[in-house]
Amino acid sequence: MPKNIFQDIDPRDPIVVIDDIISHLQEMQEMLIAERELEHNPTKRRLRRVYERRRNLSRHPLLVLARRYSELAQDFLNEFWFEQQKMVLQYGVEISVDDLSEEMDHIAWLHPVILSKTWRYLTEKVAPPRLLEVQTRRPNLRQLPSSVFVIEECIKKSTFALNSFLRKRSSQNERASEMLKLLEQIQQGVQLTK
């Protein structure tokens, strides 16, 4: 109907209304035919099931934990750097963070890796890549470390960095403690889904 308005056609004209209804019915018929063809095609049906399972992964408890950890880590980093800048602007005092540079780097670099590798691990469990496809297209893919190994290493390094941060600065104890609990829950979730 809006296209009729742009073409200076009266949308209330009965002939225009009937034409619009017919065009909408034709579009619906085409969509239903495409849907029926999809149901009868086994390859497309299998791909659709895989897509549905992957889409449902966004509610998986392990992914929810990883997403929450990533959000907390980002807030933790933003809050830390905001406090540093606030001290400089308000008091003209720059507090050295050289003793925390390695810890902050680990937290900053590893929190998105934990989230992305958790997603990758869960999607591989739902729809594992076919071995033949992996060997023909990407032969070096089999030599890469598994997602589980990467997640576990990132959790170890992040836990160490947060514990080290807590020993050096206890001002953000609450958020860091919550992040440590989430890391432990993610580790347990990975072990349970293996």
ABEGO torsion letter per residue (X at the ends): XAAAAAAGBBAABAAAAAAAAAAAAAAAAAAAAAAAAAAABAAAAAAAAAAAAAAAAAABAAAAAAAAAAAAAAAAAAAAAAAAAAAAAAAGBBBBAAAAAAAAAAAAAAAAAAAAAAAAAAAAAABBBBAAAAAAABAAAAABBBAAAAAAAAAAAAAAAAAAAAAABAAAAAAAAAAAAAAAAAAAAAAAAX
